[in-house]
């Protein structure tokens, strides 16, 4: 067995520090870490649902454009605003046609 004798400081507030802590933590800490992750996931799901409700009520939407892949993502409400279904491909020509006077 080879020992490297190299130690890395496991402090900080980033994902790598959290991951390192999870691997060396005692089982009770690992359970808390897992519970914290599950709580965060539930919070994000709830927040997303509230955002979608607010957009629907206010009749506003949002969109994202990934410049590296040239991929556009629309919220469900943005699709409704333009009279499209969420499964429809986004085509700027269709949007222009639907919004032209």
N, C-alpha and C positions, 0 to 999 in steps of 0.2 A: 504494500500500500504506500502510495506517495502522499506526503504531506507538503502542502505548498507554503505554509507558514505566513500567509498573507491575510490580513484582516481588513475588512471594509467597515467603515463607520455606518451604522444603521440608524441614522437620524434624518429628520426632514419631514416634509409634508407632501411628498409626491408618491406616485404609484409604486415606484421601486422600493422606497422605504417601507411602505405598507406591505408589499409582497414579502420582503425580507423578514419583516416582523412576524408575518403569518407563518413563515416556515420555521422560525426558531422559537416561537412562542409556545408556552405550555398549552395543553388541550383546553383549559378553561378560557384562556385568552383567545384561542382560535375560534371557540364557540361564540364569544362576544364579537369578534371580527366578522364572522359569518352572519350573525344577527344584525350587525350594523349595515352590512351590504344588503341584506334582504329588506331592512327598513328603508334604506336609501332607494332601492328599486321601487318599492311600493309608493314612496313619496313622489318619485318621478312619474309613475303611471298616473297617480292622482292629479299631479300638476298638469300633465298633458291633457287629461280629460277636462279639467277646468279651463285650460286655454282654449280647447276646441269649443267648449260651450260658450265662452265669452266671444269668440270669433263669430260663431253662428248667430248669437243674439245681436251683436253689433253689426253683423254683415260685413266683416272685414276679414282678410286673410293674410297670409304671408307666403313668400317664396324664397328659395335659396338657389344660388347658382354656383356650382363647383367649377371654378375656372380651369382646373387641371384636367378634368374629364369633360368639360362643357355640358354637364348634366344639370338640369333644372328640376327642382323638387317644389311642388306646390302643396299647400295645406288643402284639406277637403273643402273648406269654405271658398278658397280661391277658385277651385274647379266649379263650384256652384255659381259663383259670381259670373264666370264666363260661360255658363250653361253647358259645361262638360261633365263627364263622369270621371271619378278618380282613376278608373282603369284606362281611360283614354290617354294616348300618348300626347305629350305637349308639343304642339307645333305652333310656332309664332305666327305663321301665315293664317292659321285657323283663328287665333286670338285676334289678330288684326281684322279679319273678315267679320268676326262677331262683334267687334267694337267700332267698326267704321260707321259714320253717319249715313 
